[in-house]
Amino acid sequence: MEKKDTNQEYKNVIASCKDLYKAKLGDYGAAWHVLRPSSLTDQIYIKAKRIQTLQLTGENRVGEDIRGEFVGIVNYSVMALIQLELGFEDKPLAPEEALACYDRYVEQAFELMQRKNHDYGEAWRNMRQSSLVDIILMKLLRVKEIEDAGGRTSVSEGLDANYFDILNYAVFALIQIEEETLPENEA
């Protein structure tokens, strides 16, 4: 069995997520820049909760797949990180700035993944997707608590650390989904 190249798999997933982000920038601009970070948190929550519901019931009445929801979690997490840095405004960001910010935050997420992956020995590869979703939901509840406390924590990581973790767990789930769709001899 061939050793998996997590770095390349990660970059492939991010490229796919960025393609959708760019396409939506073309359709809507960065209209999301008017959202407060808490609204972005709720958007991520909606997507994660839908994945959990689909996993629990096995029934999909909307027709959109789980993969698309994980892509949304990645992209909304990046948007939330951008909002934490720039704040929300009553006008969209210029598309070039929105793309530059996207690239900067996914690079930071990638570097964080490399450090954690080293220390944790790629434990995520043996995790169930349902666990990845549950951890994302737990981190979102943490984010909501921190937001409700005005961003203050006494001993815990801040909002940005949680968004980075959410982003990376969603990427891990997307890598797993990609591996599930490969023919036996390529996996």
Residue frames as a rotation matrix with the C-alpha (Angstrom) as fourth column:
MET 1
0.578 0.816 0.000 0.00
0.816 -0.578 0.000 0.00
0.000 0.000 -1.000 0.00
GLU 2
-0.167 -0.636 0.753 1.33
0.631 -0.656 -0.414 3.38
0.757 0.407 0.511 -1.01
LYS 3
-0.497 -0.076 -0.864 2.03
0.799 -0.429 -0.422 5.97
-0.339 -0.900 0.274 1.70
LYS 4
0.511 0.783 0.355 -0.45
0.850 -0.523 -0.069 8.80
0.132 0.337 -0.932 1.59
ASP 5
-0.663 -0.697 0.273 0.82
0.676 -0.714 -0.181 12.32
0.321 0.065 0.945 0.95
THR 6
0.099 0.764 -0.638 -1.25
0.935 -0.290 -0.202 14.39
-0.340 -0.576 -0.743 3.36
ASN 7
-0.415 -0.307 -0.857 0.33
0.144 -0.952 0.271 17.65
-0.898 -0.011 0.439 2.25
GLN 8
-0.994 0.034 -0.102 -0.66
-0.106 -0.148 0.983 17.07
0.018 0.988 0.151 -1.39
GLU 9
-0.428 0.897 -0.113 -4.12
0.829 0.439 0.345 15.77
0.359 0.054 -0.932 -0.48
TYR 10
-0.039 0.348 -0.937 -4.65
0.727 -0.633 -0.265 18.85
-0.685 -0.692 -0.229 1.69
LYS 11
-0.684 -0.308 -0.661 -3.57
-0.146 -0.830 0.538 21.18
-0.715 0.464 0.523 -1.12
ASN 12
-0.912 0.395 0.114 -5.87
0.252 0.318 0.914 19.41
0.325 0.862 -0.389 -3.60
VAL 13
-0.106 0.908 -0.405 -8.85
0.994 0.113 -0.008 19.80
0.039 -0.403 -0.914 -1.28
ILE 14
-0.117 0.017 -0.993 -8.08
0.403 -0.913 -0.063 23.46
-0.908 -0.407 0.100 -0.64
ALA 15
-0.951 -0.241 -0.193 -7.74
-0.079 -0.414 0.907 24.07
-0.298 0.878 0.375 -4.40
SER 16
-0.588 0.803 0.092 -11.22
0.643 0.396 0.656 22.62
0.490 0.445 -0.749 -4.90
CYS 17
0.117 0.610 -0.784 -12.64
0.929 -0.346 -0.130 24.74
-0.350 -0.713 -0.607 -2.06
LYS 18
-0.449 -0.377 -0.810 -10.94
0.150 -0.926 0.347 27.84
-0.881 0.034 0.472 -3.44
ASP 19
-0.946 0.151 0.289 -12.41
0.294 0.011 0.956 27.18
0.141 0.989 -0.055 -6.91
LEU 20
-0.030 0.996 -0.084 -15.92
0.923 0.060 0.380 27.41
0.384 -0.066 -0.921 -5.43
TYR 21
0.101 -0.027 -0.995 -14.95
0.686 -0.722 0.089 30.47
-0.720 -0.692 -0.054 -3.35
LYS 22
-0.815 -0.481 -0.324 -13.66
0.083 -0.649 0.756 32.21
-0.574 0.589 0.569 -6.51
ALA 23
-0.720 0.606 0.338 -16.74
0.537 0.180 0.824 31.25
0.439 0.775 -0.455 -8.51
LYS 24
0.252 0.845 -0.471 -19.02
0.966 -0.186 0.182 32.65
0.066 -0.501 -0.863 -5.81
LEU 25
-0.269 -0.407 -0.873 -16.90
0.403 -0.871 0.281 35.81
-0.874 -0.276 0.399 -5.66
GLY 26
-0.985 -0.098 0.143 -17.61
0.166 -0.288 0.943 36.13
-0.051 0.953 0.299 -9.38
ASP 27
-0.319 0.945 0.078 -21.35
0.730 0.193 0.656 35.70
0.605 0.266 -0.751 -8.82
TYR 28
0.640 0.703 -0.311 -21.85
0.688 -0.343 0.639 37.72
0.342 -0.623 -0.703 -5.61
GLY 29
0.129 -0.681 0.721 -18.62
-0.351 -0.711 -0.609 39.52
0.927 -0.175 -0.331 -4.83
ALA 30
-0.731 -0.403 -0.551 -17.61
0.382 0.428 -0.819 39.35
0.566 -0.809 -0.158 -1.17
ALA 31
0.002 0.850 0.527 -21.11
-0.312 -0.500 0.808 40.19
0.950 -0.167 0.264 0.03
TRP 32
0.482 0.144 -0.864 -20.42
0.613 0.649 0.450 38.03
0.626 -0.747 0.225 3.09
HIS 33
-0.595 -0.803 0.034 -18.18
0.562 -0.445 -0.697 40.84
0.575 -0.396 0.716 4.37
VAL 34
-0.289 0.570 0.769 -21.32
-0.534 -0.763 0.365 42.50
0.794 -0.305 0.525 5.79
LEU 35
0.597 0.536 -0.597 -21.83
0.115 0.680 0.724 39.53
0.794 -0.501 0.344 8.15
ARG 36
0.378 -0.438 0.816 -20.75
-0.920 -0.279 0.276 39.68
0.106 -0.855 -0.508 11.75
PRO 37
-0.655 -0.703 -0.278 -18.47
-0.656 0.711 -0.253 36.81
0.376 0.017 -0.927 12.80
SER 38
-0.618 0.477 0.625 -21.33
-0.371 0.525 -0.766 35.34
-0.693 -0.705 -0.148 14.85
SER 39
0.482 0.801 -0.356 -23.43
-0.697 0.104 -0.710 35.06
-0.531 0.590 0.608 11.68
LEU 40
0.058 -0.555 -0.830 -20.60
-0.832 0.433 -0.347 33.17
0.552 0.710 -0.436 9.99
THR 41
-0.849 -0.300 0.436 -20.38
-0.515 0.654 -0.554 30.90
-0.119 -0.694 -0.710 13.04
ASP 42
-0.076 0.919 0.388 -24.08
-0.444 0.317 -0.838 30.16
-0.893 -0.236 0.384 12.62
GLN 43
0.508 0.191 -0.840 -23.62
-0.861 0.148 -0.487 29.42
0.031 0.970 0.239 8.90
ILE 44
-0.516 -0.759 -0.397 -20.91
-0.677 0.645 -0.354 26.90
0.525 0.087 -0.847 9.75
TYR 45
-0.721 0.311 0.620 -23.15
-0.441 0.484 -0.756 25.44
-0.535 -0.818 -0.212 12.46
ILE 46
0.354 0.912 -0.209 -26.02
-0.735 0.133 -0.664 24.98
-0.578 0.389 0.718 9.99
LYS 47
0.274 -0.323 -0.906 -23.74
-0.818 0.418 -0.396 23.07
0.506 0.849 -0.150 7.61
ALA 48
-0.786 -0.618 -0.003 -22.24
-0.503 0.643 -0.578 20.87
0.359 -0.453 -0.816 10.33
LYS 49
-0.459 0.700 0.547 -25.65
-0.527 0.281 -0.802 20.17
-0.715 -0.656 0.240 11.85
ARG 50
0.505 0.638 -0.581 -26.99
-0.844 0.222 -0.489 19.15
-0.182 0.737 0.651 8.43
ILE 51
-0.210 -0.655 -0.726 -24.09
-0.675 0.634 -0.377 16.74
0.708 0.411 -0.575 7.95
GLN 52
-0.901 -0.124 0.415 -24.74
-0.416 0.512 -0.751 15.25
-0.120 -0.850 -0.513 11.39
THR 53
-0.014 0.985 0.174 -28.46
-0.679 0.119 -0.725 14.88
-0.734 -0.129 0.666 10.62
LEU 54
0.455 0.130 -0.881 -27.73
-0.846 0.373 -0.382 13.18
0.279 0.919 0.279 7.29
GLN 55
-0.587 -0.738 -0.332 -25.28
-0.543 0.663 -0.515 10.84
0.601 -0.122 -0.790 8.99
LEU 56
-0.800 0.302 0.519 -27.82
-0.412 0.354 -0.840 9.96
-0.437 -0.885 -0.159 11.70
THR 57
0.151 0.985 0.080 -30.88
-0.520 0.149 -0.841 9.55
-0.841 0.086 0.535 9.48
GLY 58
-0.629 -0.446 0.637 -29.29
0.306 0.611 0.730 8.40
-0.715 0.654 -0.248 6.22
GLU 59
0.227 0.809 0.543 -31.99
0.935 -0.025 -0.354 10.41
-0.272 0.588 -0.762 4.49
ASN 60
-0.762 -0.511 -0.398 -31.25
0.325 -0.833 0.447 13.38
-0.560 0.212 0.801 2.22
ARG 61
0.208 0.951 0.228 -34.33
0.802 -0.033 -0.596 15.34
-0.560 0.307 -0.770 1.13
VAL 62
0.507 -0.078 -0.858 -32.52
-0.249 -0.967 -0.059 18.40
-0.825 0.244 -0.509 -0.24
GLY 63
0.954 -0.126 0.271 -30.23
0.298 0.489 -0.820 16.49
-0.029 0.863 0.504 -2.58
GLU 64
0.526 -0.828 0.193 -27.04
-0.645 -0.537 -0.543 18.43
0.554 0.162 -0.817 -1.84
ASP 65
0.525 -0.351 -0.775 -24.27
0.346 0.920 -0.183 16.09
0.777 -0.172 0.605 -0.79
ILE 66
0.853 -0.258 -0.454 -22.19
0.452 -0.070 0.889 16.02
-0.261 -0.964 0.057 2.38
ARG 67
-0.099 -0.954 0.281 -19.05
0.991 -0.068 0.119 16.89
-0.094 0.290 0.952 0.45
GLY 68
-0.090 0.143 0.986 -20.52
0.498 -0.850 0.169 20.25
0.862 0.507 0.006 -0.51
GLU 69
0.895 0.437 0.092 -21.35
0.114 -0.424 0.899 20.98
0.432 -0.794 -0.429 3.11
PHE 70
0.501 -0.795 -0.341 -17.76
0.727 0.172 0.665 20.29
-0.470 -0.581 0.664 4.18
VAL 71
-0.329 -0.571 0.752 -16.54
0.872 -0.489 0.011 22.62
0.361 0.659 0.659 1.40
GLY 72
0.394 0.579 0.714 -18.89
0.203 -0.813 0.546 25.25
0.897 -0.070 -0.437 2.79
ILE 73
0.922 -0.107 -0.372 -17.45
0.373 -0.012 0.928 24.73
-0.103 -0.994 0.029 6.28
VAL 74
-0.060 -0.995 0.075 -13.93
0.967 -0.039 0.251 25.28
-0.247 0.088 0.965 4.94
ASN 75
-0.378 -0.119 0.918 -14.89
0.644 -0.746 0.169 28.44
0.665 0.655 0.358 3.06
TYR 76
0.649 0.650 0.395 -17.05
0.125 -0.603 0.788 29.93
0.750 -0.462 -0.473 5.83
SER 77
0.683 -0.488 -0.544 -14.24
0.678 0.145 0.721 29.25
-0.273 -0.861 0.430 8.31
VAL 78
-0.417 -0.832 0.367 -11.86
0.907 -0.404 0.116 31.24
0.052 0.381 0.923 6.13
MET 79
-0.030 0.492 0.870 -14.44
0.340 -0.814 0.472 34.03
0.940 0.310 -0.143 5.87
ALA 80
0.892 0.373 -0.254 -14.79
0.334 -0.169 0.927 34.05
0.303 -0.912 -0.276 9.65
LEU 81
0.178 -0.916 -0.360 -11.02
0.903 0.007 0.429 34.36
-0.390 -0.402 0.829 10.06
ILE 82
-0.504 -0.300 0.810 -11.03
0.695 -0.698 0.174 37.25
0.513 0.650 0.561 7.60
GLN 83
0.405 0.759 0.510 -13.83
0.214 -0.621 0.754 38.95
0.889 -0.196 -0.415 9.54
LEU 84
0.737 -0.210 -0.643 -11.93
0.665 0.055 0.744 38.55
-0.121 -0.976 0.180 12.80
GLU 85
-0.328 -0.944 -0.009 -9.02
0.901 -0.316 0.295 40.37
-0.282 0.089 0.955 11.22
LEU 86
-0.826 -0.078 0.558 -10.80
0.410 -0.762 0.501 43.05
0.386 0.643 0.662 9.18
GLY 87
-0.664 0.701 -0.260 -14.15
-0.006 -0.353 -0.936 43.34
-0.747 -0.620 0.239 10.91
PHE 88
-0.179 0.690 0.701 -17.46
0.954 0.295 -0.047 43.44
-0.239 0.661 -0.711 9.10
GLU 89
-0.853 -0.079 -0.517 -18.46
-0.030 -0.979 0.199 46.42
-0.522 0.186 0.833 7.00
ASP 90
0.163 0.986 -0.038 -21.51
-0.023 -0.035 -0.999 47.56
-0.986 0.163 0.017 5.13
LYS 91
0.601 -0.022 -0.799 -19.74
-0.792 -0.154 -0.591 47.00
-0.110 0.988 -0.110 1.83
PRO 92
0.962 -0.233 0.142 -18.08
0.246 0.966 -0.083 43.95
-0.118 0.115 0.986 0.28
LEU 93
0.118 -0.986 -0.114 -14.33
-0.028 -0.118 0.993 43.51
-0.993 -0.114 -0.042 0.05
ALA 94
0.233 -0.182 -0.955 -12.73
-0.963 -0.182 -0.200 43.89
-0.137 0.966 -0.217 -3.34
PRO 95
0.970 0.203 -0.137 -12.47
-0.227 0.955 -0.192 40.41
0.092 0.217 0.972 -4.91
GLU 96
0.281 -0.941 -0.191 -8.67
-0.068 0.179 -0.981 40.67
0.957 0.289 -0.014 -5.12
GLU 97
-0.384 -0.387 0.838 -8.44
-0.819 -0.275 -0.503 41.41
0.426 -0.880 -0.212 -1.39
ALA 98
0.522 0.663 0.537 -10.90
-0.819 0.565 0.100 38.61
-0.237 -0.492 0.838 -0.58
LEU 99
0.884 -0.252 -0.394 -8.73
-0.007 0.835 -0.551 36.16
0.468 0.490 0.736 -2.57
ALA 100
-0.103 -0.976 0.191 -5.48
-0.280 -0.156 -0.947 37.38
0.955 -0.151 -0.257 -1.00
CYS 101
-0.158 0.130 0.979 -6.96
-0.986 -0.076 -0.149 36.98
0.055 -0.989 0.140 2.47
TYR 102
0.862 0.507 0.020 -8.23
-0.507 0.862 -0.032 33.52
-0.034 0.018 0.999 1.56
ASP 103
0.544 -0.728 -0.417 -4.77
0.046 0.522 -0.852 32.44
0.838 0.444 0.318 0.44
ARG 104
-0.333 -0.703 0.628 -3.15
-0.599 -0.356 -0.717 33.83
0.728 -0.615 -0.303 3.58
TYR 105
0.060 0.426 0.903 -5.51
-0.981 0.194 -0.027 32.01
-0.186 -0.884 0.430 5.94
VAL 106
0.958 0.247 -0.144 -5.43
-0.272 0.943 -0.193 28.67
0.088 0.224 0.971 4.15
GLU 107
0.190 -0.961 -0.203 -1.63
-0.105 0.186 -0.977 28.84
0.976 0.207 -0.066 4.21
GLN 108
-0.414 -0.281 0.866 -1.74
-0.847 -0.229 -0.480 29.43
0.333 -0.932 -0.143 7.98
ALA 109
0.553 0.690 0.467 -4.19
-0.789 0.614 0.029 26.53
-0.267 -0.385 0.884 8.35
PHE 110
0.790 -0.331 -0.516 -1.90
-0.118 0.744 -0.658 24.31
0.601 0.581 0.548 6.26
GLU 111
-0.259 -0.947 0.190 1.11
-0.364 -0.087 -0.927 25.14
0.895 -0.309 -0.322 8.45
LEU 112
-0.165 0.300 0.939 -0.93
-0.983 0.029 -0.182 24.46
-0.082 -0.953 0.290 11.59
MET 113
0.857 0.507 -0.091 -2.07
-0.515 0.845 -0.142 21.12
0.004 0.169 0.986 10.13
GLN 114
0.373 -0.795 -0.479 1.54
-0.121 0.470 -0.874 20.14
0.920 0.384 0.079 9.44
ARG 115
-0.525 -0.587 0.616 2.60
-0.656 -0.181 -0.733 20.90
0.542 -0.789 -0.291 13.03
LYS 116
0.041 0.635 0.772 -0.36
-0.938 0.291 -0.190 19.12
-0.345 -0.716 0.607 14.58
ASN 117
0.834 0.259 -0.487 -0.18
-0.468 0.798 -0.378 16.22
0.291 0.544 0.787 12.15
HIS 118
-0.112 -0.954 -0.279 3.42
-0.325 0.300 -0.897 15.67
0.939 -0.010 -0.343 13.19
ASP 119
-0.684 -0.205 0.700 2.60
-0.707 -0.048 -0.705 15.69
0.178 -0.977 -0.113 16.89
TYR 120
0.066 0.832 0.551 -0.60
-0.813 0.365 -0.454 13.62
-0.579 -0.417 0.700 16.60
GLY 121
-0.751 -0.503 0.427 0.72
-0.220 0.801 0.556 11.13
-0.622 0.324 -0.713 14.05
GLU 122
-0.747 0.502 -0.436 -2.12
-0.541 -0.076 0.838 11.61
0.387 0.862 0.328 11.56
ALA 123
-0.875 0.438 0.205 -4.64
0.103 0.583 -0.806 10.27
-0.473 -0.684 -0.555 14.07
TRP 124
-0.195 0.850 -0.490 -7.43
-0.690 -0.474 -0.547 11.81
-0.697 0.231 0.678 11.98
ARG 125
-0.510 -0.037 -0.859 -6.92
-0.783 0.432 0.447 9.10
0.355 0.901 -0.250 9.36
ASN 126
-0.848 0.182 -0.498 -8.33
0.288 0.947 -0.144 6.55
0.445 -0.266 -0.855 11.82
MET 127
-0.755 0.630 -0.181 -11.23
-0.130 -0.414 -0.901 8.75
-0.643 -0.657 0.395 12.90
ARG 128
-0.266 0.787 0.557 -14.75
0.926 0.370 -0.081 8.36
-0.270 0.494 -0.826 11.67
GLN 129
-0.666 0.109 0.738 -16.29
0.351 -0.827 0.439 11.20
0.658 0.552 0.512 9.68
SER 130
0.462 0.885 -0.059 -19.04
0.434 -0.168 0.885 11.30
0.774 -0.434 -0.462 12.29
SER 131
0.355 -0.418 -0.836 -16.42
0.893 -0.112 0.436 12.08
-0.276 -0.901 0.334 14.94
LEU 132
-0.733 -0.621 0.276 -14.94
0.679 -0.691 0.249 14.83
0.036 0.370 0.928 12.78
VAL 133
-0.219 0.755 0.617 -18.42
0.244 -0.570 0.784 16.38
0.945 0.323 -0.060 12.49
ASP 134
0.669 0.486 -0.562 -19.06
0.629 0.032 0.776 16.06
0.396 -0.873 -0.285 16.23
ILE 135
-0.134 -0.800 -0.585 -15.74
0.918 -0.323 0.230 17.76
-0.373 -0.506 0.778 17.00
ILE 136
-0.754 -0.055 0.655 -16.59
0.431 -0.793 0.430 20.56
0.496 0.606 0.622 14.56
LEU 137
0.267 0.939 0.216 -19.93
0.288 -0.292 0.912 21.01
0.920 -0.181 -0.349 16.33
MET 138
0.514 -0.151 -0.844 -18.22
0.857 0.043 0.514 21.03
-0.041 -0.988 0.152 19.74
LYS 139
-0.586 -0.804 -0.100 -15.76
0.784 -0.594 0.182 23.67
-0.206 0.028 0.978 18.55
LEU 140
-0.471 0.509 0.721 -18.65
0.295 -0.679 0.672 25.74
0.831 0.529 0.170 17.20
LEU 141
0.644 0.689 -0.333 -20.33
0.523 -0.079 0.848 25.62
0.558 -0.721 -0.412 20.60
ARG 142
0.051 -0.731 -0.681 -17.06
0.929 -0.216 0.301 26.83
-0.367 -0.648 0.668 22.10
VAL 143
-0.778 -0.328 0.535 -16.93
0.561 -0.747 0.357 29.65
0.283 0.578 0.766 19.55
LYS 144
0.095 0.905 0.414 -20.49
0.334 -0.421 0.843 30.66
0.938 0.059 -0.342 20.41
GLU 145
0.641 0.083 -0.763 -19.60
0.767 -0.019 0.642 30.76
0.039 -0.996 -0.076 24.13
ILE 146
-0.397 -0.869 -0.294 -16.53
0.831 -0.477 0.287 32.91
-0.390 -0.130 0.912 23.41
GLU 147
-0.631 0.234 0.740 -18.55
0.426 -0.693 0.582 35.20
0.649 0.682 0.337 21.14
ASP 148
0.455 0.891 -0.006 -21.25
0.437 -0.217 0.873 35.55
0.776 -0.400 -0.488 23.79
ALA 149
0.542 -0.360 -0.760 -18.52
0.770 -0.149 0.620 36.45
-0.337 -0.921 0.197 26.31
GLY 150
0.928 -0.112 -0.356 -17.33
-0.201 -0.954 -0.222 39.27
-0.315 0.278 -0.908 24.07
GLY 151
0.674 -0.685 -0.278 -14.33
-0.190 0.203 -0.961 37.29
0.714 0.700 0.007 22.80
ARG 152
0.049 -0.670 0.741 -12.78
-0.962 -0.232 -0.146 36.90
0.270 -0.705 -0.656 26.24
THR 153
0.675 0.038 -0.737 -11.25
0.119 0.980 0.159 33.67
0.728 -0.195 0.657 27.48
SER 154
0.761 -0.432 0.484 -9.25
-0.632 -0.326 0.703 33.06
-0.146 -0.841 -0.521 30.63
VAL 155
-0.067 -0.825 0.562 -7.30
-0.469 0.523 0.712 29.92
-0.881 -0.216 -0.422 29.76
SER 156
0.340 0.325 0.883 -8.70
0.485 0.743 -0.460 28.71
-0.805 0.585 0.095 26.45
GLU 157
-0.713 -0.504 0.486 -7.72
0.645 -0.202 0.737 29.26
-0.273 0.839 0.470 22.84
GLY 158
-0.538 0.484 -0.690 -9.41
-0.308 -0.875 -0.374 32.15
-0.784 0.012 0.620 21.12
LEU 159
0.514 0.851 -0.105 -11.84
-0.332 0.084 -0.939 32.32
-0.791 0.518 0.326 18.24
ASP 160
0.328 -0.422 -0.845 -9.19
-0.944 -0.103 -0.314 32.10
0.046 0.901 -0.432 15.55
ALA 161
-0.731 -0.637 0.244 -7.71
-0.659 0.752 -0.012 28.86
-0.176 -0.170 -0.970 16.91
ASN 162
-0.263 0.726 0.635 -11.15
-0.018 0.654 -0.756 27.26
-0.965 -0.210 -0.159 16.87
TYR 163
0.683 0.495 -0.537 -11.89
-0.504 -0.213 -0.837 28.41
-0.529 0.843 0.104 13.32
PHE 164
-0.136 -0.809 -0.572 -8.54
-0.983 0.182 -0.023 27.03
0.122 0.559 -0.820 12.16
ASP 165
-0.796 -0.128 0.592 -9.31
-0.321 0.918 -0.233 23.68
-0.514 -0.375 -0.772 13.81
ILE 166
0.226 0.954 0.199 -12.80
-0.112 0.228 -0.967 23.60
-0.968 0.196 0.158 12.26
LEU 167
0.509 -0.126 -0.852 -11.31
-0.845 -0.261 -0.466 24.33
-0.163 0.957 -0.240 8.85
ASN 168
-0.508 -0.829 -0.235 -8.73
-0.855 0.519 0.015 21.56
0.109 0.208 -0.972 9.22
TYR 169
-0.568 0.375 0.733 -11.21
-0.131 0.838 -0.530 18.97
-0.813 -0.397 -0.426 10.47
ALA 170
0.569 0.796 -0.208 -13.40
-0.305 -0.031 -0.952 19.73
-0.764 0.605 0.225 7.44
VAL 171
0.181 -0.597 -0.781 -10.39
-0.977 -0.019 -0.212 19.30
0.111 0.802 -0.587 5.14
PHE 172
-0.778 -0.468 0.419 -9.65
-0.546 0.834 -0.083 15.94
-0.311 -0.293 -0.904 6.78
ALA 173
-0.036 0.854 0.519 -13.24
-0.028 0.518 -0.855 14.85
-0.999 -0.045 0.006 6.15
LEU 174
0.691 0.272 -0.670 -12.94
-0.616 -0.264 -0.743 15.93
-0.379 0.925 -0.015 2.51
ILE 175
-0.363 -0.862 -0.353 -9.72
-0.928 0.367 0.057 13.94
0.081 0.349 -0.934 2.14
GLN 176
-0.687 0.160 0.709 -11.52
-0.191 0.902 -0.388 10.90
-0.701 -0.402 -0.589 3.55
ILE 177
0.432 0.901 -0.023 -14.40
-0.187 0.065 -0.980 11.42
-0.882 0.428 0.196 1.13
GLU 178
0.368 -0.392 -0.843 -11.96
-0.929 -0.178 -0.323 11.64
-0.023 0.903 -0.430 -1.78
GLU 179
-0.704 -0.694 0.147 -10.27
-0.700 0.714 0.019 8.41
-0.118 -0.090 -0.989 -0.64
GLU 180
-0.290 0.696 0.657 -13.65
-0.096 0.662 -0.744 6.65
-0.952 -0.278 -0.125 -0.46
THR 181
0.684 0.643 -0.343 -14.36
-0.347 -0.127 -0.929 7.53
-0.641 0.755 0.136 -4.08
LEU 182
-0.150 -0.817 -0.557 -11.03
-0.976 0.031 0.217 6.25
-0.161 0.576 -0.802 -5.45
PRO 183
0.627 0.268 -0.732 -11.00
-0.473 0.877 -0.085 2.85
0.619 0.399 0.677 -7.13
GLU 184
0.986 -0.160 0.052 -9.54
0.058 0.616 0.786 0.08
-0.158 -0.771 0.616 -4.93
ASN 185
0.449 -0.874 0.185 -6.16
0.889 0.417 -0.188 0.03
0.087 0.249 0.965 -6.69
GLU 186
-0.010 -0.455 0.890 -5.64
0.304 -0.850 -0.431 3.80
0.953 0.266 0.147 -6.25
ALA 187
0.805 0.424 0.415 -6.58
-0.234 -0.415 0.879 4.09
0.545 -0.805 -0.235 -2.57
